[in-house]
């Protein structure tokens, strides 16, 4: 039973660490993409 609980805790901690790393990275990528699209739009239409 203890092994099961420990496995669950490790799994939750691992997922939490992944989210902490992935979410800011995704936010940065989305922001960069939005800026590039905006610049491209301005250059094309302007």
C-alpha distance matrix in Angstrom:
0.0 3.8 5.5 5.2 6.5 8.8 10.0 10.9 12.7 14.5 15.5 16.9 18.7 20.1 21.4 22.9 24.7 26.0 27.4 29.0 30.8 31.6 33.0 35.7 36.6 37.1 39.1 41.3 41.9 42.7 45.1 46.8 47.2 48.7 51.1 52.2 52.8 54.8 56.9 57.5 58.6 60.9 62.5 63.0 64.4 66.0
3.8 0.0 3.8 5.4 5.2 6.1 8.5 9.9 10.6 12.2 14.1 15.4 16.5 18.2 20.0 21.1 22.5 24.3 25.8 27.0 28.8 30.0 31.5 33.9 34.9 35.7 37.6 39.6 40.4 41.5 43.6 45.2 45.9 47.5 49.7 50.9 51.7 53.6 55.5 56.3 57.5 59.7 61.2 62.0 63.5 64.9
5.5 3.8 0.0 3.8 5.5 5.1 6.0 8.6 9.9 10.4 12.1 14.2 15.3 16.2 18.2 19.8 21.0 22.3 24.3 25.7 27.0 28.1 29.9 32.4 33.0 33.8 36.0 37.9 38.4 39.7 42.0 43.4 43.9 45.7 47.9 48.9 49.7 51.9 53.7 54.3 55.6 57.9 59.2 59.9 61.6 63.0
5.2 5.4 3.8 0.0 3.8 5.5 5.1 6.2 8.7 9.9 10.5 12.4 14.3 15.3 16.5 18.4 20.1 21.1 22.6 24.4 26.0 26.7 28.2 31.0 31.7 32.1 34.3 36.4 36.8 37.8 40.2 41.8 42.2 43.8 46.2 47.2 47.8 49.9 51.9 52.5 53.6 56.0 57.5 58.0 59.5 61.1
6.5 5.2 5.5 3.8 0.0 3.8 5.4 5.1 6.2 8.6 9.8 10.6 12.3 14.1 15.3 16.5 18.4 20.0 21.1 22.6 24.5 25.6 26.7 29.3 30.5 31.0 32.8 35.0 35.8 36.7 38.9 40.7 41.3 42.7 45.0 46.2 46.9 48.8 50.8 51.6 52.7 54.9 56.5 57.2 58.6 60.0
8.8 6.1 5.1 5.5 3.8 0.0 3.8 5.4 5.1 6.1 8.5 9.9 10.5 12.1 14.2 15.3 16.5 18.3 20.0 21.1 22.7 24.1 25.6 27.9 28.9 29.8 31.7 33.6 34.4 35.7 37.7 39.3 40.1 41.7 43.8 44.9 45.9 47.8 49.6 50.5 51.8 53.9 55.4 56.2 57.8 59.1
10.0 8.5 6.0 5.1 5.4 3.8 0.0 3.8 5.5 5.1 6.1 8.6 9.9 10.4 12.2 14.2 15.3 16.4 18.3 20.0 21.2 22.2 24.0 26.5 27.1 27.8 30.0 31.9 32.4 33.6 36.0 37.4 37.9 39.7 41.9 42.8 43.7 45.8 47.6 48.2 49.6 51.9 53.2 53.9 55.5 57.0
10.9 9.9 8.6 6.2 5.1 5.4 3.8 0.0 3.8 5.5 5.0 6.2 8.6 9.8 10.6 12.2 14.3 15.3 16.5 18.4 20.1 20.8 22.1 24.9 25.8 26.2 28.2 30.4 31.0 31.9 34.2 35.9 36.4 37.8 40.2 41.4 42.0 44.0 46.0 46.7 47.8 50.1 51.7 52.2 53.7 55.2
12.7 10.6 9.9 8.7 6.2 5.1 5.5 3.8 0.0 3.8 5.4 5.2 6.1 8.5 9.9 10.5 12.3 14.2 15.4 16.5 18.5 19.8 21.0 23.4 24.6 25.4 27.1 29.1 30.2 31.2 33.1 34.9 35.7 37.1 39.3 40.6 41.5 43.3 45.2 46.2 47.3 49.4 51.0 51.8 53.3 54.5
14.5 12.2 10.4 9.9 8.6 6.1 5.1 5.5 3.8 0.0 3.8 5.5 5.2 6.0 8.5 9.8 10.5 12.2 14.2 15.3 16.6 18.1 19.8 22.1 22.8 23.9 25.9 27.6 28.4 29.8 31.9 33.3 34.1 35.9 37.9 38.9 40.0 42.0 43.7 44.6 46.0 48.1 49.4 50.3 52.0 53.2
15.5 14.1 12.1 10.5 9.8 8.5 6.1 5.0 5.4 3.8 0.0 3.8 5.5 5.1 6.2 8.6 10.0 10.6 12.3 14.3 15.6 16.2 17.9 20.6 21.2 21.8 24.0 26.0 26.4 27.6 29.9 31.4 31.9 33.6 35.9 36.9 37.7 39.8 41.6 42.3 43.6 45.9 47.2 47.9 49.5 51.0
16.9 15.4 14.2 12.4 10.6 9.9 8.6 6.2 5.2 5.5 3.8 0.0 3.8 5.4 5.1 6.1 8.7 9.9 10.6 12.3 14.4 15.2 16.2 18.8 20.1 20.5 22.2 24.5 25.4 26.2 28.3 30.1 30.8 32.2 34.4 35.7 36.5 38.3 40.3 41.2 42.3 44.4 46.1 46.8 48.2 49.5
18.7 16.5 15.3 14.3 12.3 10.5 9.9 8.6 6.1 5.2 5.5 3.8 0.0 3.8 5.5 5.0 6.2 8.7 9.9 10.5 12.5 14.2 15.4 17.5 18.7 19.9 21.4 23.3 24.5 25.7 27.5 29.1 30.2 31.7 33.6 35.0 36.1 37.8 39.5 40.7 42.0 43.9 45.4 46.4 47.9 49.0
20.1 18.2 16.2 15.3 14.1 12.1 10.4 9.8 8.5 6.0 5.1 5.4 3.8 0.0 3.8 5.4 5.2 6.2 8.7 9.9 10.8 12.1 14.2 16.3 16.8 18.0 20.1 21.7 22.5 24.0 26.0 27.3 28.2 30.1 32.0 33.0 34.2 36.1 37.7 38.6 40.1 42.2 43.4 44.4 46.1 47.3
21.4 20.0 18.2 16.5 15.3 14.2 12.2 10.6 9.9 8.5 6.2 5.1 5.5 3.8 0.0 3.8 5.5 5.1 6.2 8.6 10.0 10.3 11.8 14.6 15.3 15.7 17.8 19.9 20.5 21.5 23.8 25.4 26.0 27.6 29.8 30.9 31.8 33.7 35.6 36.4 37.6 39.8 41.3 42.0 43.6 44.9
22.9 21.1 19.8 18.4 16.5 15.3 14.2 12.2 10.5 9.8 8.6 6.1 5.0 5.4 3.8 0.0 3.8 5.4 5.1 6.2 8.8 9.9 10.6 12.9 14.4 15.2 16.6 18.7 20.0 20.9 22.7 24.5 25.6 26.9 28.9 30.4 31.4 32.9 34.8 36.0 37.2 39.1 40.7 41.7 43.1 44.2
24.7 22.5 21.0 20.1 18.4 16.5 15.3 14.3 12.3 10.5 10.0 8.7 6.2 5.2 5.5 3.8 0.0 3.8 5.4 5.1 6.3 8.6 10.2 11.7 12.7 14.4 16.0 17.4 18.7 20.3 21.9 23.2 24.6 26.3 27.9 29.2 30.6 32.2 33.8 35.0 36.5 38.3 39.6 40.9 42.5 43.4
26.0 24.3 22.3 21.1 20.0 18.3 16.4 15.3 14.2 12.2 10.6 9.9 8.7 6.2 5.1 5.4 3.8 0.0 3.8 5.5 5.2 5.9 8.3 10.5 10.7 11.8 14.1 15.6 16.2 17.8 19.9 21.1 22.0 23.9 25.8 26.7 28.0 29.9 31.5 32.4 34.0 36.0 37.2 38.2 39.9 41.1
27.4 25.8 24.3 22.6 21.1 20.0 18.3 16.5 15.4 14.2 12.3 10.6 9.9 8.7 6.2 5.1 5.4 3.8 0.0 3.8 5.4 5.1 5.7 8.5 9.7 10.1 11.8 13.9 14.9 15.8 17.8 19.6 20.5 21.8 23.9 25.3 26.3 27.9 29.8 30.9 32.1 34.1 35.6 36.6 38.1 39.2
29.0 27.0 25.7 24.4 22.6 21.1 20.0 18.4 16.5 15.3 14.3 12.3 10.5 9.9 8.6 6.2 5.1 5.5 3.8 0.0 3.8 5.8 5.9 7.0 9.0 10.5 11.4 13.0 14.8 16.1 17.3 19.0 20.6 21.9 23.4 25.0 26.5 27.8 29.4 30.9 32.2 33.8 35.4 36.8 38.2 38.9
30.8 28.8 27.0 26.0 24.5 22.7 21.2 20.1 18.5 16.6 15.6 14.4 12.5 10.8 10.0 8.8 6.3 5.2 5.4 3.8 0.0 3.8 5.9 6.2 6.5 8.9 10.6 11.3 12.7 14.7 16.0 17.1 18.7 20.5 21.9 23.1 24.7 26.4 27.7 28.9 30.7 32.3 33.5 34.9 36.6 37.4
31.6 30.0 28.1 26.7 25.6 24.1 22.2 20.8 19.8 18.1 16.2 15.2 14.2 12.1 10.3 9.9 8.6 5.9 5.1 5.8 3.8 0.0 3.8 5.8 5.1 6.0 8.5 9.9 10.4 12.0 14.1 15.2 16.2 18.1 19.9 20.9 22.2 24.1 25.6 26.6 28.1 30.1 31.4 32.4 34.1 35.2
33.0 31.5 29.9 28.2 26.7 25.6 24.0 22.1 21.0 19.8 17.9 16.2 15.4 14.2 11.8 10.6 10.2 8.3 5.7 5.9 5.9 3.8 0.0 3.9 5.4 5.1 6.1 8.6 9.9 10.4 12.1 14.2 15.2 16.3 18.3 19.9 20.9 22.4 24.3 25.6 26.7 28.5 30.2 31.3 32.6 33.6
35.7 33.9 32.4 31.0 29.3 27.9 26.5 24.9 23.4 22.1 20.6 18.8 17.5 16.3 14.6 12.9 11.7 10.5 8.5 7.0 6.2 5.8 3.9 0.0 3.8 5.5 4.9 6.1 8.6 9.8 10.4 12.2 14.1 15.2 16.5 18.3 19.9 21.0 22.5 24.2 25.5 26.9 28.5 30.0 31.4 32.0
36.6 34.9 33.0 31.7 30.5 28.9 27.1 25.8 24.6 22.8 21.2 20.1 18.7 16.8 15.3 14.4 12.7 10.7 9.7 9.0 6.5 5.1 5.4 3.8 0.0 3.8 5.4 5.1 6.2 8.6 9.9 10.6 12.2 14.2 15.4 16.5 18.3 20.0 21.1 22.4 24.2 25.8 27.0 28.4 30.1 30.9
37.1 35.7 33.8 32.1 31.0 29.8 27.8 26.2 25.4 23.9 21.8 20.5 19.9 18.0 15.7 15.2 14.4 11.8 10.1 10.5 8.9 6.0 5.1 5.5 3.8 0.0 3.8 5.4 5.0 6.0 8.5 9.8 10.4 12.1 14.2 15.2 16.3 18.1 19.9 20.8 22.2 24.2 25.6 26.6 28.2 29.3
39.1 37.6 36.0 34.3 32.8 31.7 30.0 28.2 27.1 25.9 24.0 22.2 21.4 20.1 17.8 16.6 16.0 14.1 11.8 11.4 10.6 8.5 6.1 4.9 5.4 3.8 0.0 3.8 5.5 5.2 6.1 8.6 9.9 10.5 12.3 14.2 15.3 16.4 18.4 19.9 21.0 22.5 24.3 25.6 26.8 27.7
41.3 39.6 37.9 36.4 35.0 33.6 31.9 30.4 29.1 27.6 26.0 24.5 23.3 21.7 19.9 18.7 17.4 15.6 13.9 13.0 11.3 9.9 8.6 6.1 5.1 5.4 3.8 0.0 3.8 5.5 5.1 6.1 8.5 9.9 10.6 12.3 14.2 15.4 16.5 18.2 19.9 21.2 22.5 24.2 25.7 26.2
41.9 40.4 38.4 36.8 35.8 34.4 32.4 31.0 30.2 28.4 26.4 25.4 24.5 22.5 20.5 20.0 18.7 16.2 14.9 14.8 12.7 10.4 9.9 8.6 6.2 5.0 5.5 3.8 0.0 3.8 5.5 5.1 6.1 8.6 9.9 10.5 12.2 14.2 15.3 16.3 18.1 19.9 21.0 22.2 24.1 25.0
42.7 41.5 39.7 37.8 36.7 35.7 33.6 31.9 31.2 29.8 27.6 26.2 25.7 24.0 21.5 20.9 20.3 17.8 15.8 16.1 14.7 12.0 10.4 9.8 8.6 6.0 5.2 5.5 3.8 0.0 3.8 5.5 5.1 6.1 8.6 9.9 10.5 12.2 14.2 15.2 16.3 18.3 19.9 20.9 22.2 23.4
45.1 43.6 42.0 40.2 38.9 37.7 36.0 34.2 33.1 31.9 29.9 28.3 27.5 26.0 23.8 22.7 21.9 19.9 17.8 17.3 16.0 14.1 12.1 10.4 9.9 8.5 6.1 5.1 5.5 3.8 0.0 3.8 5.5 5.1 6.3 8.7 9.9 10.6 12.4 14.2 15.3 16.6 18.4 19.9 21.1 21.7
46.8 45.2 43.4 41.8 40.7 39.3 37.4 35.9 34.9 33.3 31.4 30.1 29.1 27.3 25.4 24.5 23.2 21.1 19.6 19.0 17.1 15.2 14.2 12.2 10.6 9.8 8.6 6.1 5.1 5.5 3.8 0.0 3.8 5.5 5.2 6.2 8.6 9.8 10.6 12.2 14.1 15.4 16.5 18.2 19.9 20.4
47.2 45.9 43.9 42.2 41.3 40.1 37.9 36.4 35.7 34.1 31.9 30.8 30.2 28.2 26.0 25.6 24.6 22.0 20.5 20.6 18.7 16.2 15.2 14.1 12.2 10.4 9.9 8.5 6.1 5.1 5.5 3.8 0.0 3.8 5.5 5.1 6.1 8.5 9.9 10.4 12.1 14.2 15.3 16.3 18.1 19.3
48.7 47.5 45.7 43.8 42.7 41.7 39.7 37.8 37.1 35.9 33.6 32.2 31.7 30.1 27.6 26.9 26.3 23.9 21.8 21.9 20.5 18.1 16.3 15.2 14.2 12.1 10.5 9.9 8.6 6.1 5.1 5.5 3.8 0.0 3.8 5.5 5.2 6.1 8.7 9.9 10.5 12.3 14.3 15.3 16.3 17.4
51.1 49.7 47.9 46.2 45.0 43.8 41.9 40.2 39.3 37.9 35.9 34.4 33.6 32.0 29.8 28.9 27.9 25.8 23.9 23.4 21.9 19.9 18.3 16.5 15.4 14.2 12.3 10.6 9.9 8.6 6.3 5.2 5.5 3.8 0.0 3.8 5.5 5.0 6.2 8.5 9.8 10.5 12.2 14.1 15.3 15.6
52.2 50.9 48.9 47.2 46.2 44.9 42.8 41.4 40.6 38.9 36.9 35.7 35.0 33.0 30.9 30.4 29.2 26.7 25.3 25.0 23.1 20.9 19.9 18.3 16.5 15.2 14.2 12.3 10.5 9.9 8.7 6.2 5.1 5.5 3.8 0.0 3.8 5.4 5.1 6.0 8.5 9.9 10.5 12.0 14.1 14.8
52.8 51.7 49.7 47.8 46.9 45.9 43.7 42.0 41.5 40.0 37.7 36.5 36.1 34.2 31.8 31.4 30.6 28.0 26.3 26.5 24.7 22.2 20.9 19.9 18.3 16.3 15.3 14.2 12.2 10.5 9.9 8.6 6.1 5.2 5.5 3.8 0.0 3.8 5.5 5.1 6.0 8.6 9.9 10.4 12.0 13.5
54.8 53.6 51.9 49.9 48.8 47.8 45.8 44.0 43.3 42.0 39.8 38.3 37.8 36.1 33.7 32.9 32.2 29.9 27.9 27.8 26.4 24.1 22.4 21.0 20.0 18.1 16.4 15.4 14.2 12.2 10.6 9.8 8.5 6.1 5.0 5.4 3.8 0.0 3.8 5.4 5.0 6.2 8.6 9.9 10.5 11.3
56.9 55.5 53.7 51.9 50.8 49.6 47.6 46.0 45.2 43.7 41.6 40.3 39.5 37.7 35.6 34.8 33.8 31.5 29.8 29.4 27.7 25.6 24.3 22.5 21.1 19.9 18.4 16.5 15.3 14.2 12.4 10.6 9.9 8.7 6.2 5.1 5.5 3.8 0.0 3.8 5.4 5.1 6.1 8.5 10.0 9.9
57.5 56.3 54.3 52.5 51.6 50.5 48.2 46.7 46.2 44.6 42.3 41.2 40.7 38.6 36.4 36.0 35.0 32.4 30.9 30.9 28.9 26.6 25.6 24.2 22.4 20.8 19.9 18.2 16.3 15.2 14.2 12.2 10.4 9.9 8.5 6.0 5.1 5.4 3.8 0.0 3.8 5.5 5.2 6.0 8.5 9.6
58.6 57.5 55.6 53.6 52.7 51.8 49.6 47.8 47.3 46.0 43.6 42.3 42.0 40.1 37.6 37.2 36.5 34.0 32.1 32.2 30.7 28.1 26.7 25.5 24.2 22.2 21.0 19.9 18.1 16.3 15.3 14.1 12.1 10.5 9.8 8.5 6.0 5.0 5.4 3.8 0.0 3.8 5.5 5.2 6.0 7.9
60.9 59.7 57.9 56.0 54.9 53.9 51.9 50.1 49.4 48.1 45.9 44.4 43.9 42.2 39.8 39.1 38.3 36.0 34.1 33.8 32.3 30.1 28.5 26.9 25.8 24.2 22.5 21.2 19.9 18.3 16.6 15.4 14.2 12.3 10.5 9.9 8.6 6.2 5.1 5.5 3.8 0.0 3.8 5.5 5.3 5.1
62.5 61.2 59.2 57.5 56.5 55.4 53.2 51.7 51.0 49.4 47.2 46.1 45.4 43.4 41.3 40.7 39.6 37.2 35.6 35.4 33.5 31.4 30.2 28.5 27.0 25.6 24.3 22.5 21.0 19.9 18.4 16.5 15.3 14.3 12.2 10.5 9.9 8.6 6.1 5.2 5.5 3.8 0.0 3.8 5.7 5.3
63.0 62.0 59.9 58.0 57.2 56.2 53.9 52.2 51.8 50.3 47.9 46.8 46.4 44.4 42.0 41.7 40.9 38.2 36.6 36.8 34.9 32.4 31.3 30.0 28.4 26.6 25.6 24.2 22.2 20.9 19.9 18.2 16.3 15.3 14.1 12.0 10.4 9.9 8.5 6.0 5.2 5.5 3.8 0.0 3.8 5.8
64.4 63.5 61.6 59.5 58.6 57.8 55.5 53.7 53.3 52.0 49.5 48.2 47.9 46.1 43.6 43.1 42.5 39.9 38.1 38.2 36.6 34.1 32.6 31.4 30.1 28.2 26.8 25.7 24.1 22.2 21.1 19.9 18.1 16.3 15.3 14.1 12.0 10.5 10.0 8.5 6.0 5.3 5.7 3.8 0.0 3.8
66.0 64.9 63.0 61.1 60.0 59.1 57.0 55.2 54.5 53.2 51.0 49.5 49.0 47.3 44.9 44.2 43.4 41.1 39.2 38.9 37.4 35.2 33.6 32.0 30.9 29.3 27.7 26.2 25.0 23.4 21.7 20.4 19.3 17.4 15.6 14.8 13.5 11.3 9.9 9.6 7.9 5.1 5.3 5.8 3.8 0.0
